[in-house]
């Protein structure tokens, strides 16, 4: 078997260690979302206050992602990854020890700051090690937790909330996280920090608050949304104007001049919309529309995870035929798997099959789009690309949840799933602009 068709064992080992560390943060938000009702009851807090357990985490996550590119270059990606995972685990312990709703919200911010940098720094480390080779196979490994988190989180969360104390939803992060830290100390090679790399303070003061305010606005309704979304958009636009003039911006927006990267970024936004919008709709659909318990609803979503696992086979296919056909096929499958939920009274036997198809299509599309985004980038651009991709995905998820929540409130589940299907078809049309060529065996020198 040639090196073109086989992953370097050292790269595969590195990816496995880093993915292990990313599982807990990517499961965390979905596990906690299932437990919000229980948290409100046990901590004697109203719904509006309890919602900040999720909102504070998302805002901290959004604020810290833009700093990941600078931190990885200034201190070294390995050191930043270890520190971020350590901080996330400390935050998890503190959340489990929280004595009231206020302390829990504060400790969720600690968790979010730690978890926010993990995924972009993970992608930087693995992409550098791979040197542009076999990206489809590699993405099949490193995108797995990002896809399974929103799908399996409700299952695990439902089981924990149904049978254990709410504190266990935070303590469950510790075994995997501690194992990943131990393995990373030995298995993640040291890289060279650049102590002289200056922080773009102006960019930080514009982008981090801008993203936090924008995400906050998208999670709220009424006056809060009307005020926050325009303010966040203005701050992000001001950052864009600054970044295009700066020689060392916090996140290098010149990446978007590359057609493959810009197209992939639009698809990341739309895929984030479909993934997180579905994560919002599906548990509610099973509980409110079909009358299932929280535990049953979580278990009924498991077929989507099976579909995501099946999609790993599309990694080698993406390396052979290029990202465009795999992304298009995945998006059309995702639309096909979402549409049955828009029907007035779908049969119970149809829905698990639809979830398998949806999970397969959504995950295959995400994998191929990631390949399209990274495959022609030089190593020095990877930290900025990883940060940009994560920001776009997060904004897509927040936007999708906000839009689908509004549609659900006015038109019910059928309308919300119809909109979700339409967004996925729109993504397929955008995907026609992805590169059609086959990924090269070595994109970088």
KOLBARO-992491 format. One record per residue (C-alpha): residue in one letter; x, y, z. Coordinates in steps of 0.25 Angstrom, whole numbers, plus 5000, padded with zeros to 4 digits. Layout:
AXYZ...
REM end
This chain:
X500050005000X500650134996X500850255006X499750324998X498750235002X499250205017X499350305028X500650325035X500550245048X501150365055X500150455050X499050355053X499550345067X499650495069X498250515064X497650405073X498250465085X497750605082X496350555078X496250485091X496450615098X495450685089X494350585092X493950645106X493750795102X493050755089X492050665097X491950765108X490950875103X489950765097X490050685110X489750815118X488550855109X487850735113X488050765128X487550905128X486150875134X486750785145X487850895148X486650995150X485950905159X487050865168X487751005169X486351075170X486651165159X485651215148X485751175134X486351315129X487451305139X487751155136X487951185122X489151255125X489851125128X489851095113X489951245109X491151275118X491951155112X491651195098X492051335100X493351295106X493551205095X493351305084X494251415091X495451325092X495451255079X496051375071X497251375081X497651235077X498451265065X499251365072X499451285085X499851155077X500951245070X501351315082X501451205092X501451085083X500251005079X500550885088X500650965101X499351045098X498650915095X499150855108X498750975116X497450995110X497050845113X497550865127X496750995129X495450925123X495650805133X495850905145X494550975140X493850845140X494250805154X493750945159X492450935152X492250805159X492450865172X491650995169X490751035181X489751115174X489351165160X490251285160X491551205164X491151105153X491051215142X492451265146X493051135146X492451105132X493151225127X494451165132X494051035124X493751115112X495151195112X495851055113X494950985103X494951095092X496451085088X496450925087X495850905074X496551005065X497950975072X497650825070X497450855055X498750935054X499550825061X499050715052X499050785039X500450825041X500850685044X500150635032X500850735022X499550735013X499550585011X498350485011X497450595017X496150525015X496650405023X497150505034X495850585034X495150455036X495850445049X495950585055X494550625051X493850505058X493650575072X493150705066X492050625059X491750515069X491750625081X490350685077X489850555073X490250465085X490250575095X488750565097X488750415098X489850425109X489250545116X487850475116X488450355123X489250435133X488050535137X487150415137X487950325147X489050415154X489250555160X489350675151X490750685156X491150565149X490950635135X492250715139X493050605145X492850515133X493850605126X495050565136X495350415132X495550445117X496150585119X497250535129X497550415120X497750505108X498650605117X499550485121X499650435107X499950575101X501050595110X501850485104X501150475090X501050615085X502350665080X502850805084X502850915074X503551045073X502851165080X503151305075X503251395087X503351525078X502051505072X501151625076X499751615079X498751695071X498151775082X497251855074X496751735066X496551665080X495751785085X494851775073X494651635069X494551555083X493451655088X492851655074X492651505073X492151495088X491151605086X490751545072X490551405078X489851465090X488851535081X488551405073X488251335086X487351435091X485951495086X485251625086X485951755090X487251685094X487451625080X487051755073X488151825080X489251715081X489251665067X489451805060X490551835070X491251705069X491151715054X491751855054X492951815063X493251695054X493151785042X494151885048X495051765051X494951725037X495351865032X496551865042X497051725039X497151755024X498051875027X498851805037X500151735035X499951635046X498451625049X497851545060X497151455049X497651475035X496451505026X497251505014X497051355014X495651375009X496251424995X496551284993X495351224985X495451084992X495551145006X494451245004X493451144998X493851045009X493551145019X492151185014X491851035014X492451025029X491451135033X490251055026X490750925031X490850985045X489451035043X488950895040X489650825051X489350915062X487950945057X487650795057X488250785071X487250885076X486050835068X486150685069X486150655084X484950755085X484250685074X484350555081X483950605094X482850705090X482250655077X482450505080X482250505095X483550435098X484350445112X485650515112X486450385113X485650325102X485850445093X487350435095X487350285091X486450315079X487550405073X488550295074X488350255059X488950385055X490250355062X490250225054X490150295041X491250385045X492150265048X491850205034X492250335028X493750315032X493850225019X493650355011X495050405016X495850315006X494750344995X495050494997X496550474995X496250394982X495250484975X495350614982X494450694992X493350744982X492550614979X492650564993X492150694999X491050704989X490550564991X490650575006X489850705006X488750634998X488750515007X488550615019X487450685012X486750545009X486950505024X486350635029X485150645020X484350525027X484250605040X483550715032X482450625029X481150635037X481150495042X482350415039X482350265043X483150225054X483950125046X484350235036X485050325046X486250245050X486550215036X486450365033X487350395044X488450295039X488350365025X488450495031X489650465040X490350405028X490150515019X490350625029X491650565034X492150535020X491950675015X492650735027X493850645025X493950675010X493750825013X494950825023X495850765013X495450875003X495750975013X497150925017X497750855006X498550964999X498951045011X500351065015X500751025029X500951175034X499451205030X498851085038X498651145051X497851265045X497051165036X496751075048X496251205056X495451255044X494751115042X494351105056X493751245057X492951225044X492451085049X492051145062X491351265056X490651165047X490151085059X489651205066X488951265054X488351135051X487751115065X487251255065X486551245052X485951105054X485451145068X484751265062X484151175051X483751065061X483051175070X482151225058X482051105049X482250975057X483250865055X482850835040X483150975036X484450975044X484950845038X484550895024X485451015026X486550925031X486450845018X486450965009X487651015016X488350885013X487950894998X488551034998X489850985003X489850874992X489750994982X490851064988X491650934988X491750944973X492851044975X493750954983X494950904975X494750784967X496150734966X496750624974X497550664987X498950654985X499850564992X500750674998X500150814997X501350875005X502850865004
REM end
